Amino acid sequence: MYPSFKALCCFCASVPLQSISVAVAIKGFVADVVSELHYKNEEKIPLEVEFVFPLDADAAVYAFEGLMGETKIEAQIMEKEQAQALYEDRLAMLEASVLFVRDPKSRDIFKCMLGNLPPSGEATLKLCYVQALAPEPDGAVRFVLPVVLNPRYALQGKKQYESHCLFVQDIPRVPERELPYKLSLSATLHSPYGISHVKSNCTLTPLQYATEDHTTAQISLTEGYCLNRDVELLIYYKEVVRKPSLLLEVGKPGADPGSLMGDHVLLLTLYPSPPAPKPGLNTTGEFLFLMDCSSSMSYSTRSNSEATTRIQSAKETLIFLLKSLPLGCYFNIYAFGSSYYSFYRKSVKYTQQTMLESLRGVLDLQANLGGTEILQPLKLTLYTPIFLQVFVFTDGEVSNIDEVIAEVQSHSKSHRCFSFGIGEGTSSYFIGGIAEASGGRAEFIRSKEQMQAKALRSLKCSLQPEVKHIKLEWHLPPGLEAVLLGSSTQAIFAGERCLMYAQICGQQQASRPNIMVGYIHTHSQTFTEKMDFRLEAEENDRLPVHRLAAQAVLKELEETRSTAKQQLVLETSLSSGVLSAQTAYVVVNMERGEPLQAPVEFREIPYPNSTDFPKWGGWGRCPRPPSPLRNSFPKWGGWGRCPRPPPPFGTAFRSGAAGADRKNKGNACKVCNFFFIPSTANESLLLRLVSLQNADGSWSLDANLLSILGLGEVLQTAWTTVLVVLWLHVHFAERSDIWQLLEAKAVGWLHESTGECVCVCVFSIKKKVCRYFMQSASMLFGHMKCRQRTYQLICHGELQIP
């Protein structure tokens, strides 16, 4: 978890890396990236330079080139052991050499070795990779350049080389202001639907359009960017398109016909929309929440030290999830770190009482459980005959990633895992891997607002079946055949995008459009979608679609351990140029110069040492961050504000306090007071309101709720619930993705308790009722007579709503 001793020492030697320049070309939903590393040796001795850096786990690295002085570098991909031997031979002969390789234990970490850089010598290394971009729910296309590389926690009882991702264990770290290199980024955007605007977590230059129809634009980072957060771009097109599309790419000239690189390859984008049932109020099932309480969760979610801590954001999000669970389900909560414990000995039924108990326990969670060891709690939770929905909140600083993914994969038929990577530098391989292995979904969160919205979106997905086993029937022109590449068993939820790759084999004998019919299966039904496309191939000398297809094939093959499949990994990687676990890029044809006469010194490129790291020397020295939620809740059940030590390893969390809880069961006043959060400048008004909802979906109108809504008179519960729903639409309409499930429970309760008359008001909020009664806040919340009369009209059916 902590940097090594070397990372904390003064970094006195000069660092030859001068700058990193990134050029991104985004076309539709595909990003082609070229990253240039510029080195200059300002010392009087030759150097060997090591640079470790992160990339997205699904990025397909396909080229490595550059300049060494005036000599062009042309790297070649070859079997990894052979490449390493060649590099070491060149290094021993004091000749210039370059090696680029992937970490064998984490597919999102890479290492570049530049050997024998002479005094005053310069080198520019160019790395090329391509990746598919996922659309956001609001229609944006999201591109992330990973910059932050966090240390990984070393498992207890294991040696460093056994537990660490090999490349990150000894990375030196220096204060951010002393970082010797800078990063710049420029992006070229292209879409036939037009570029609307771009959002980012970093400061950008104004968007510059290159064409009058706004189909091409350019944007870049402003100067002064600090390498303390990943660069995120959200590209919004003028038209949000969610319909099937096909991109056909011409094969590589000179490549063998019939090979992956020689034939045409198509990228098919699908948006399957099966008739999924709506989440019900009495949906059964079991939900497990695994909360990372390791010390690193006390860091801020953003680079700003004043931002909300990771653990605090996760706790508030867990409150939203608990409030949104359906009645009739079962649930449990696990806190994990170097040890772990559960709130209950086994999952309990979701009721008002268990919800209150759990919320109280959530507020008591702290980032005080040491390192990040998730394997054991996962093993404990997944061994069950009941189908589980598992939600994992973690900063992802895990070293035994392959073991964890394998464990999740082995139980994929009995659970779905929804993972949330919190903070900067989260491992995309770990977070995405455990979700993909179980048919769930992964989310990466860099702010509290993102976490709440994405967590509730995942909860909605957990209440519906995923689309699986997509089968395609092709009707191609005579002489052509389509062969699917990569896995076709990926899980997609209704309305989400699915990417599929196919190799077009043979020779076309006639010119006519092809017809494709897709048979899409879910757990309980089969439905058909028919799509027509015209075979119009595009030429691109960088072959991004071929590279992505090769990456999909490699990813599927690397998941198996058979000798035959591993041989196919090597062959596919060598033929496509896409890097894999078995291959590496190495310089093999550089012009030989004069051998260096002086011994070579070793240098490592440092990373910024976050000011949020706790003091080195032990987990216990990390102070617990202040919790506004905790301090706002009065003493109840004997806990008070004093930190409670965690229960013994693996024991139930609530076993000792159940009796005290039952004593307070009938005291409604104490329950309401406990979950009332006084208003402060830094608190979420929405969270205060959500914390007062009952388990069945209703709100009870008491002094606490009245103070939030600005009311001064107690009305009956049904009208109170209507008022809360109206208030949510008026004040938090843009945050509806967070409270949609809460609203569904409220409407269901209204229907059961008062009949359809009150439900009509809720369903028609966006229509005439909303316009008629919401033009002025004082009309609804300030005039009691008007409010009472409205309620009477609705209940007696006298108010007609179109």
C-alpha positions in Angstrom: 0.0 0.0 0.0 2.8 2.4 0.8 5.7 3.4 -1.4 9.0 1.7 -0.8 11.7 3.3 1.2 13.3 4.5 -2.0 10.1 6.4 -2.8 10.4 8.4 0.4 14.1 9.3 0.1 15.3 12.5 -1.6 15.4 11.9 -5.4 18.7 13.5 -5.9 19.7 12.2 -9.4 18.5 13.9 -12.5 15.7 12.3 -14.5 16.1 12.0 -18.2 12.4 12.0 -19.1 11.6 15.6 -20.2 8.1 15.5 -21.4 5.1 13.3 -22.4 3.1 14.4 -25.4 -0.2 12.6 -26.2 -2.2 12.9 -29.5 -5.7 11.4 -29.5 -7.8 10.8 -32.6 -11.4 10.0 -31.6 -13.7 8.9 -34.4 -17.2 7.9 -33.2 -16.5 5.4 -30.5 -12.9 4.5 -31.3 -9.8 6.3 -29.9 -6.4 6.0 -31.6 -3.7 7.3 -29.3 -0.1 8.2 -30.0 2.0 8.9 -26.9 5.6 10.3 -27.3 8.2 10.1 -24.5 11.0 12.6 -24.9 14.3 11.8 -23.1 17.5 13.7 -22.7 20.6 12.6 -20.7 22.0 15.6 -19.0 24.5 13.6 -17.0 28.1 12.8 -17.9 27.5 9.0 -17.9 25.4 6.7 -20.0 22.0 5.7 -18.5 19.5 2.9 -18.5 16.1 4.4 -17.9 13.0 2.6 -16.7 9.5 4.1 -17.0 6.4 2.3 -15.7 3.0 3.7 -16.6 -0.7 2.6 -16.7 -2.9 2.1 -19.7 -6.6 1.0 -20.0 -6.8 -2.8 -19.6 -8.7 -3.0 -22.9 -6.2 -0.8 -24.9 -4.6 -2.6 -27.8 -0.9 -1.6 -28.1 0.1 -2.2 -31.7 3.2 -0.1 -32.5 6.4 1.2 -30.9 8.8 3.5 -32.7 10.8 6.7 -32.4 14.2 8.3 -32.7 17.5 7.8 -30.9 19.5 10.8 -31.7 19.3 11.0 -35.5 18.7 7.3 -35.9 15.1 6.0 -36.4 14.0 3.3 -34.0 11.8 0.5 -35.5 10.8 -1.9 -32.8 9.6 -5.4 -33.6 7.3 -7.6 -31.6 8.6 -11.0 -30.7 8.3 -13.7 -28.0 8.9 -12.0 -24.6 11.8 -14.2 -23.4 13.5 -13.7 -26.7 13.0 -10.0 -26.7 14.3 -9.7 -23.1 17.4 -11.7 -24.0 18.1 -9.5 -27.0 17.7 -6.4 -25.0 20.1 -7.6 -22.3 22.7 -8.7 -24.9 22.6 -5.2 -26.4 22.8 -3.7 -22.9 25.8 -5.8 -22.0 27.6 -4.8 -25.2 27.0 -1.1 -24.2 24.9 -0.5 -27.3 21.6 1.4 -27.4 18.5 -0.7 -27.0 14.8 -0.4 -26.1 12.3 -2.9 -24.6 8.6 -2.4 -24.1 6.7 -5.1 -22.1 3.4 -5.6 -20.2 3.3 -6.5 -16.5 2.7 -10.3 -16.2 0.4 -9.8 -13.2 -1.7 -6.8 -14.4 -2.7 -6.1 -18.0 -3.1 -2.4 -17.4 0.5 -1.7 -16.4 3.4 -1.4 -18.8 7.2 -0.8 -18.7 9.5 0.9 -21.1 13.2 0.3 -20.8 15.7 2.6 -22.6 19.2 1.2 -22.4 22.5 3.0 -22.9 21.4 6.5 -23.5 24.7 8.3 -23.9 25.7 11.6 -22.2 23.9 14.6 -23.9 22.0 12.0 -25.9 18.3 12.4 -26.8 15.6 9.9 -27.6 11.9 10.1 -28.5 9.9 7.0 -28.1 6.5 6.7 -29.7 3.8 4.3 -28.4 0.6 3.7 -30.4 -2.5 2.0 -29.1 -6.3 1.9 -29.9 -9.3 1.4 -27.6 -13.1 1.3 -27.9 -14.9 4.0 -26.0 -18.1 3.4 -24.0 -21.1 5.8 -24.2 -22.4 7.3 -21.0 -26.1 7.3 -20.1 -26.4 11.0 -21.1 -25.0 10.2 -24.6 -21.4 11.4 -24.0 -18.5 9.4 -25.2 -15.9 8.9 -22.4 -12.1 8.8 -23.0 -9.7 8.5 -20.1 -6.0 8.8 -20.2 -4.6 7.0 -17.2 -2.0 9.1 -15.5 -2.1 8.1 -11.8 -0.3 4.9 -10.8 -1.1 3.9 -7.2 1.1 1.5 -5.2 -0.4 -2.0 -4.6 -0.8 -3.5 -1.2 1.5 -6.5 -0.5 -0.5 -9.4 0.9 0.4 -10.5 4.4 2.6 -13.6 4.6 3.8 -13.3 1.0 7.0 -12.1 -0.5 7.1 -8.9 -2.6 7.6 -10.7 -5.9 4.7 -13.1 -5.1 2.1 -10.5 -4.2 2.9 -7.3 -6.0 2.3 -6.3 -9.5 5.9 -6.7 -10.5 6.4 -3.3 -12.1 4.9 -1.0 -9.5 6.5 -2.3 -6.3 9.6 -0.1 -6.4 8.5 3.0 -8.3 10.2 6.1 -6.7 7.9 9.0 -5.7 8.7 12.6 -5.3 6.7 15.7 -4.3 4.5 16.9 -7.1 6.3 20.2 -7.4 9.6 18.4 -8.0 8.3 16.2 -10.8 10.8 16.7 -13.7 8.5 16.0 -16.7 5.3 17.6 -18.0 2.4 16.2 -19.9 0.5 17.7 -22.8 -2.5 16.3 -24.7 -4.3 17.3 -27.9 -7.4 15.6 -29.3 -8.9 15.5 -32.7 -12.6 14.7 -32.7 -14.7 13.4 -35.6 -18.3 12.4 -35.9 -20.8 12.5 -38.8 -23.4 13.6 -36.2 -21.5 16.8 -35.3 -19.5 17.7 -32.2 -21.5 19.6 -29.7 -19.2 20.2 -26.7 -16.6 18.6 -24.5 -16.4 18.4 -20.7 -13.4 17.4 -18.7 -12.0 17.2 -15.1 -9.0 19.2 -16.4 -8.8 22.7 -17.9 -9.1 22.6 -21.7 -8.6 25.1 -24.5 -11.7 26.3 -26.3 -13.2 23.8 -28.8 -11.9 24.7 -32.3 -14.1 23.4 -35.2 -12.2 22.4 -38.3 -15.2 22.1 -40.6 -18.3 24.2 -41.1 -20.7 21.4 -40.3 -18.9 20.8 -36.9 -18.1 17.2 -37.7 -14.4 17.7 -36.9 -13.0 19.6 -34.0 -9.8 19.9 -31.9 -9.2 20.5 -28.2 -6.2 20.3 -25.9 -5.1 20.5 -22.3 -4.0 24.0 -21.1 -0.5 24.5 -19.8 0.1 23.8 -16.1 -1.6 20.4 -15.9 -0.4 18.5 -12.8 0.0 14.7 -13.0 -2.2 14.1 -10.0 -5.3 12.9 -11.7 -6.3 10.9 -14.8 -7.4 13.0 -17.8 -11.1 12.4 -18.5 -12.8 13.8 -21.7 -16.6 13.6 -22.2 -17.4 14.2 -25.8 -21.0 15.2 -26.6 -22.2 14.8 -30.2 -25.1 16.9 -31.5 -27.2 13.8 -32.1 -27.3 11.0 -29.6 -27.5 7.8 -31.7 -28.5 4.5 -30.1 -29.1 2.3 -33.1 -27.1 -0.5 -34.6 -24.1 0.4 -36.8 -21.4 -1.4 -38.8 -17.9 -0.4 -39.6 -16.0 -2.5 -42.2 -12.3 -2.1 -42.5 -10.0 -3.2 -45.4 -7.3 -5.7 -44.5 -3.6 -4.9 -44.4 -1.9 -4.8 -47.8 0.5 -7.6 -48.3 -0.9 -9.7 -45.4 -1.9 -13.3 -46.2 -5.5 -13.7 -47.5 -7.5 -15.7 -44.9 -5.5 -14.3 -42.0 -7.0 -11.9 -39.4 -4.9 -9.0 -40.7 -5.3 -9.9 -44.4 -9.1 -10.2 -44.5 -11.7 -7.4 -44.0 -12.8 -7.1 -40.4 -16.1 -5.5 -39.3 -17.0 -3.8 -36.0 -20.7 -4.3 -35.2 -22.4 -2.0 -32.6 -25.6 -3.3 -31.1 -28.1 -1.9 -28.6 -30.3 -4.8 -27.7 -33.5 -3.8 -26.1 -35.4 -6.9 -24.8 -38.8 -6.3 -23.1 -37.4 -6.2 -19.6 -39.8 -6.2 -16.6 -39.9 -3.1 -14.4 -38.3 -3.4 -11.0 -41.1 -4.4 -8.6 -41.6 -3.5 -5.0 -41.5 -7.1 -3.8 -38.6 -8.3 -5.9 -36.9 -11.1 -4.1 -33.2 -11.8 -4.2 -30.1 -11.3 -2.1 -27.8 -8.3 -2.1 -24.3 -8.3 -0.6 -22.3 -5.1 -0.2 -18.5 -5.4 0.2 -17.0 -2.1 1.5 -13.3 -1.5 1.3 -12.2 -0.1 4.7 -8.5 -0.2 4.1 -6.4 2.8 5.1 -6.1 4.1 1.5 -9.9 4.7 1.5 -9.1 7.7 3.8 -7.6 9.5 0.8 -9.6 12.1 -1.1 -11.7 11.2 -4.1 -9.9 13.9 -6.0 -6.5 15.5 -6.0 -7.8 18.3 -3.8 -7.1 17.5 -0.2 -10.3 19.2 0.9 -12.5 16.9 -1.2 -14.6 14.2 0.3 -12.7 11.1 1.3 -13.2 7.9 -0.5 -14.7 6.1 2.5 -17.1 9.0 3.2 -18.4 9.0 -0.4 -18.8 5.3 -0.4 -20.8 5.4 2.9 -23.2 8.0 1.6 -23.7 6.0 -1.6 -24.4 2.9 0.4 -27.1 4.8 2.3 -28.8 5.5 -1.1 -28.5 1.8 -2.1 -29.9 0.6 1.2 -32.8 3.0 1.0 -33.5 1.8 -2.6 -33.5 -2.0 -2.0 -36.8 -3.7 -2.8 -39.1 -5.1 -0.1 -38.8 -8.8 0.4 -35.1 -9.1 -0.5 -32.3 -10.2 1.8 -29.0 -8.4 2.3 -25.8 -8.2 4.3 -22.8 -5.8 4.4 -19.1 -6.8 4.7 -16.2 -4.5 5.7 -12.9 -5.7 4.5 -9.2 -4.8 4.7 -6.4 -6.9 6.2 -9.3 -8.5 8.1 -13.0 -8.5 7.5 -16.3 -8.7 9.3 -20.0 -8.8 8.4 -23.0 -6.8 9.8 -25.0 -10.0 10.3 -24.1 -13.7 10.7 -26.1 -14.4 7.6 -28.2 -12.2 5.2 -31.3 -10.8 6.8 -34.7 -9.8 5.4 -35.0 -6.1 4.3 -37.4 -4.5 6.8 -37.6 -1.1 8.5 -35.8 -2.4 11.5 -32.9 -4.1 9.7 -32.6 -1.0 7.4 -32.2 1.2 10.5 -29.7 -1.1 12.1 -27.6 -1.3 8.9 -27.6 2.5 8.3 -26.3 3.0 11.8 -23.5 0.5 11.1 -22.7 2.2 7.9 -22.1 5.5 9.6 -19.6 3.7 11.9 -17.4 2.4 9.1 -13.9 3.7 9.1 -10.9 3.4 6.9 -9.0 1.5 9.6 -8.7 -2.1 8.5 -5.1 -2.0 7.0 -4.4 -3.3 3.5 -6.7 -4.3 0.7 -7.3 -8.0 0.9 -10.6 -8.9 -0.8 -10.1 -12.6 -1.7 -11.2 -14.1 1.6 -14.4 -12.2 2.1 -15.3 -13.0 -1.6 -14.8 -16.7 -0.9 -17.0 -16.5 2.1 -19.8 -14.7 0.4 -19.8 -16.6 -3.0 -20.2 -20.1 -1.6 -24.0 -20.1 -1.5 -26.7 -21.8 -3.5 -28.7 -18.6 -3.7 -28.2 -16.3 -6.6 -26.4 -13.1 -5.3 -26.1 -9.5 -6.5 -22.7 -8.4 -5.1 -21.7 -4.8 -4.9 -18.0 -4.1 -4.4 -16.7 -0.6 -3.4 -12.9 -0.4 -3.4 -10.0 1.9 -4.5 -8.6 -1.2 -6.3 -5.2 -1.2 -4.8 -5.1 -5.0 -5.0 -2.0 -7.1 -5.9 -3.5 -10.6 -6.4 -5.8 -9.5 -9.2 -5.7 -12.8 -11.1 -6.6 -14.8 -8.1 -9.6 -12.6 -7.3 -10.9 -12.7 -10.9 -10.5 -16.4 -11.0 -12.5 -16.8 -7.8 -15.3 -14.6 -9.2 -15.2 -16.5 -12.5 -15.6 -19.9 -10.7 -18.9 -18.8 -9.1 -20.2 -16.8 -12.0 -23.4 -18.9 -12.3 -24.5 -18.1 -8.8 -23.9 -14.3 -8.7 -23.3 -11.1 -10.5 -20.7 -8.6 -9.4 -21.1 -4.9 -9.7 -17.8 -3.2 -9.0 -17.0 0.4 -8.3 -13.4 1.8 -8.6 -13.1 4.8 -6.3 -10.6 7.6 -6.8 -7.8 8.3 -9.2 -5.6 5.5 -10.5 -8.0 2.6 -9.9 -6.9 -0.5 -11.7 -9.2 -0.9 -14.8 -8.0 -4.6 -15.0 -9.2 -5.4 -11.5 -12.5 -3.4 -11.5 -13.5 -4.4 -15.0 -12.3 -8.0 -14.6 -14.4 -9.0 -11.6 -17.5 -7.4 -13.2 -17.0 -9.0 -16.6 -16.2 -12.4 -15.1 -19.6 -12.6 -13.4 -21.9 -10.9 -15.9 -22.1 -7.6 -13.9 -20.9 -4.1 -14.8 -18.0 -1.9 -13.7 -18.0 1.8 -12.8 -15.1 4.1 -12.3 -15.8 7.0 -9.9 -13.9 10.2 -9.4 -16.4 12.2 -7.4 -19.2 11.6 -4.9 -21.9 12.7 -7.3 -20.7 10.2 -9.9 -20.7 7.4 -7.3 -24.3 7.9 -6.2 -25.6 8.1 -9.8 -23.6 5.1 -11.0 -24.3 3.0 -8.0 -28.1 3.5 -8.3 -27.8 2.8 -12.1 -26.1 -0.5 -11.3 -28.8 -1.3 -8.7 -31.4 -0.9 -11.4 -29.4 -3.2 -13.7 -29.3 -5.8 -10.9 -33.1 -5.9 -10.8 -33.3 -6.9 -14.4 -32.0 -9.8 -16.5 -28.9 -9.2 -18.7 -28.8 -10.0 -22.4 -26.6 -13.0 -22.9 -25.6 -15.5 -25.7 -26.1 -13.2 -28.7 -26.3 -15.3 -31.8 -26.1 -13.8 -35.2 -27.3 -15.2 -38.5 -25.6 -13.6 -41.6 -26.9 -13.2 -45.1 -23.9 -12.1 -47.0 -23.2 -11.8 -50.8 -22.2 -15.1 -52.4 -18.6 -16.1 -51.7 -18.3 -14.4 -48.3 -18.5 -15.8 -44.8 -18.5 -14.1 -41.4 -16.5 -15.6 -38.5 -17.1 -14.0 -35.1 -14.0 -13.0 -33.2 -13.7 -12.9 -29.4 -16.3 -13.9 -26.9 -20.0 -13.7 -27.8 -21.1 -14.6 -24.2 -20.6 -11.1 -22.8 -23.5 -9.8 -20.6 -25.2 -6.6 -21.7 -28.1 -4.9 -19.9 -31.1 -3.5 -21.8 -30.3 -0.5 -23.8 -26.5 -0.7 -23.3 -24.0 -1.0 -26.1 -22.5 -4.3 -27.3 -19.5 -4.5 -29.6 -18.9 -7.6 -31.8 -16.1 -8.2 -34.2 -16.2 -10.5 -37.3 -13.7 -11.5 -39.9 -15.1 -11.5 -43.5 -13.5 -14.5 -45.3 -13.7 -15.3 -49.0 -14.1 -13.3 -52.2 -17.3 -11.4 -53.0 -19.0 -12.6 -56.2 -21.9 -10.2 -56.4 -22.5 -6.6 -55.2 -25.6 -6.4 -53.0 -26.3 -5.4 -49.4 -26.1 -8.1 -46.8 -28.8 -8.8 -44.3 -28.1 -9.8 -40.7 -30.6 -11.3 -38.3 -29.7 -11.3 -34.6 -31.3 -13.8 -32.2 -30.8 -12.4 -28.7 -31.4 -14.7 -25.7 -32.1 -13.7 -22.1 -32.8 -15.9 -19.1 -36.4 -16.4 -19.9 -37.1 -15.3 -23.4 -35.8 -15.1 -27.0 -36.4 -12.2 -29.3 -35.2 -11.2 -32.8 -33.8 -8.0 -34.2 -33.3 -7.6 -37.9 -30.7 -5.1 -39.2 -29.7 -4.3 -42.8 -26.3 -2.9 -43.7 -24.4 -2.3 -46.9 -20.9 -3.7 -47.3 -18.8 -0.5 -47.8 -15.3 -1.0 -46.7 -13.1 1.8 -45.4 -9.3 2.0 -45.6 -7.2 3.0 -42.6 -3.5 2.4 -42.7 -3.4 2.2 -38.9 -6.0 -0.6 -38.9 -7.8 0.3 -35.6 -10.7 -2.2 -36.1 -8.2 -5.0 -36.9 -6.2 -4.2 -33.7 -9.4 -4.1 -31.6 -10.5 -7.4 -33.0 -7.1 -8.9 -32.3 -7.3 -7.6 -28.7 -10.7 -9.3 -28.3 -9.3 -12.6 -29.5 -6.2 -12.3 -27.3 -8.4 -11.5 -24.2 -10.5 -14.6 -24.7 -7.5 -16.8 -25.3 -5.6 -15.6 -22.3 -8.4 -16.5 -20.0 -7.6 -20.2 -20.6 -4.5 -22.1 -19.5 -4.3 -24.8 -22.1 -1.1 -25.1 -24.1 -2.8 -25.0 -27.4 -4.6 -21.8 -26.5 -1.4 -20.2 -25.2 0.3 -21.0 -28.5 -2.6 -19.3 -30.3 -2.0 -16.2 -28.1 1.6 -16.0 -29.2 0.7 -16.5 -32.9 -2.1 -14.0 -32.9 0.0 -11.4 -31.1 2.9 -11.8 -33.5 0.8 -11.6 -36.6 -1.4 -8.7 -35.5 1.3 -6.6 -33.7 -0.9 -6.3 -30.6 1.0 -6.8 -27.4 0.1 -9.7 -25.1 1.4 -11.4 -22.0 3.7 -13.5 -24.1 5.2 -10.9 -26.3 7.3 -7.7 -26.1 8.5 -4.9 -28.4 12.3 -4.7 -28.8 14.6 -2.7 -31.1 16.2 -5.1 -33.5 17.4 -3.0 -36.5 19.0 0.1 -35.0 22.2 1.1 -36.7 25.1 0.1 -34.6 27.2 2.9 -33.3 30.4 3.1 -31.3 30.1 1.1 -28.0 29.9 3.2 -24.9 33.1 3.3 -22.8 31.7 4.2 -19.4 29.6 2.0 -17.1 25.8 2.4 -17.4 23.9 3.9 -14.4 20.3 2.9 -13.8 17.5 5.5 -13.4 13.8 5.1 -12.7 11.2 7.7 -13.7 9.4 8.9 -10.5 5.7 9.5 -9.9 4.2 12.3 -7.8 3.8 11.4 -4.2 0.3 12.4 -3.2 0.1 14.6 -0.1 -2.9 12.5 0.9 -0.7 9.5 1.7 -0.8 8.7 5.4 2.5 8.9 7.3 4.8 6.0 6.5 5.5 3.6 9.3 2.2 1.9 10.0 -1.5 1.7 9.3 -2.4 2.9 12.7 -0.9 6.4 12.1 -3.5 7.3 9.5 -5.9 9.6 11.3 -9.6 9.0 10.9 -11.1 11.8 8.7 -13.9 13.8 10.3 -17.4 12.6 9.4 -20.1 15.2 9.2 -22.7 12.4 9.0 -21.4 10.7 12.1 -21.2 13.8 14.2 -24.8 14.8 13.1 -26.3 11.6 14.5 -27.1 11.6 18.3 -26.2 8.7 20.6 -28.4 5.7 20.2 -28.1 2.1 21.3 -25.0 2.7 23.3 -22.6 3.5 20.4 -22.4 7.3 20.6 -19.6 9.0 18.8 -16.8 6.8 20.2 -15.1 4.6 17.6 -16.1 1.0 18.1 -13.4 -1.6 17.5 -14.2 -4.1 14.7 -15.5 -7.5 15.9 -13.2 -10.5 15.8 -12.2 -11.8 12.4 -15.1 -13.1 10.5 -17.7 -12.7 13.3 -21.1 -11.1 12.9 -21.3 -7.4 13.2 -24.7 -7.0 14.9 -24.7 -10.0 17.3 -24.2 -8.0 20.5 -26.5 -5.1 19.9 -29.7 -6.9 18.7 -31.3 -6.7 22.1 -30.7 -3.0 22.4 -32.1 -2.5 18.9 -35.4 -4.3 19.7 -35.9 -2.1 22.8 -36.0 0.9 20.5 -38.3 -0.7 17.9 -41.4 1.0 19.0 -40.0 4.4 19.7 -40.7 6.2 16.5 -39.4 9.5 17.9 -35.9 8.1 18.6 -35.8 6.5 15.2 -36.7 9.7 13.4 -34.3 11.8 15.5 -31.5 9.4 14.9 -31.7 9.7 11.1 -32.1 13.4 11.1 -29.1 15.3 9.9 -28.9 18.9 10.8 -28.3 21.3 7.9 -24.7 22.4 7.4 -23.0 24.2 4.5 -21.2 21.0 3.4 -24.0 18.5 3.6 -26.1 17.1 0.8 -29.7 18.2 1.1 -30.7 15.2 -1.0 -29.0 12.8 1.4 -30.8 14.3 4.3 -34.1 13.7 2.6 -33.3 10.2 1.5 -32.2 9.2 5.0 -35.7 9.8 6.2 -37.5 7.5 3.8 -39.0 4.3 5.4 -38.2 0.8 4.1 -41.6 0.5 2.4 -41.1 3.6 0.3 -43.1 6.1 2.4 -42.1 9.2 4.3 -43.5 10.1 7.7 -44.2 13.8 8.1 -42.5 14.9 11.3 -40.5 18.0 12.4 -37.3 16.8 10.7 -38.9 16.3 7.3 -40.9 19.5 7.7 -37.7 21.5 8.2 -36.2 20.1 5.0 -39.4 20.8 2.9 -40.0 24.2 4.6 -43.4 23.2 6.0 -44.8 24.0 9.4 -47.9 21.7 9.7 -48.2 18.0 9.9 -50.4 16.3 7.3 -51.2 12.7 6.7 -48.5 10.3 5.4 -49.9 9.8 1.9 -49.9 13.5 1.1 -46.5 13.8 2.7 -45.1 11.2 0.3 -46.7 13.1 -2.7 -45.0 16.3 -1.5 -41.6 14.6 -1.3 -41.9 13.2 -4.8 -43.0 16.6 -6.1 -40.2 18.3 -4.3 -37.6 15.8 -5.8 -38.8 16.7 -9.3 -38.7 20.4 -8.7 -35.3 20.6 -7.0 -33.4 17.5 -8.2 -34.8 16.8 -11.6 -31.2 16.6 -13.1 -30.4 13.9 -10.4 -33.3 11.6 -11.2 -31.0 8.7 -11.9 -30.3 8.6 -8.1 -33.9 8.7 -6.8 -35.9 6.9 -9.5 -36.0 3.6 -7.5 -37.0 5.5 -4.4 -39.8 7.1 -6.3 -41.0 3.8 -7.6 -41.3 2.5 -4.1 -43.2 5.6 -3.0 -45.7 5.4 -5.9 -46.2 1.7 -5.2 -46.9 2.4 -1.5 -49.3 5.2 -2.5 -51.2 2.8 -4.8 -51.6 0.2 -2.2 -52.5 2.6 0.6 -54.7 5.2 -1.1 -55.7 3.8 -4.4 -55.1 5.3 -7.8 -56.2 8.8 -7.1 -53.0 9.9 -5.4 -50.8 8.0 -7.8 -52.3 10.0 -10.7 -50.7 13.1 -9.2 -47.3 11.5 -9.0 -47.4 10.0 -12.6 -48.5 13.4 -14.0 -45.8 15.5 -12.3 -44.3 16.6 -15.6 -47.7 17.4 -17.0 -50.4 19.9 -16.0 -50.3 19.3 -12.3 -46.6 20.2 -12.2 -47.0 23.3 -14.3 -50.2 24.3 -12.5 -48.9 24.0 -8.9 -45.2 24.4 -9.3 -45.0 27.9 -10.9 -44.3 29.3 -7.6 -42.8 27.5 -4.6 -44.9 29.6 -2.3 -48.1 28.4 -4.0 -47.4 24.8 -2.9 -45.2 25.0 0.2 -46.4 28.4 1.6 -50.2 28.4 1.4 -51.6 25.6 3.5 -55.2 26.1 2.4 -54.3 25.7 -1.2 -52.3 22.6 -0.3 -55.2 21.0 1.6 -57.7 21.9 -1.1 -55.5 20.3 -3.8 -55.3 17.1 -1.8 -59.1 16.9 -1.4 -59.6 17.5 -5.1 -57.2 14.7 -6.1 -58.6 12.2 -3.6 -62.2 12.8 -4.6 -61.4 12.7 -8.3 -62.6 16.2 -8.9 -59.2 17.3 -10.4 -59.1 16.1 -14.0 -55.6 15.5 -15.3 -55.2 15.3 -19.1 
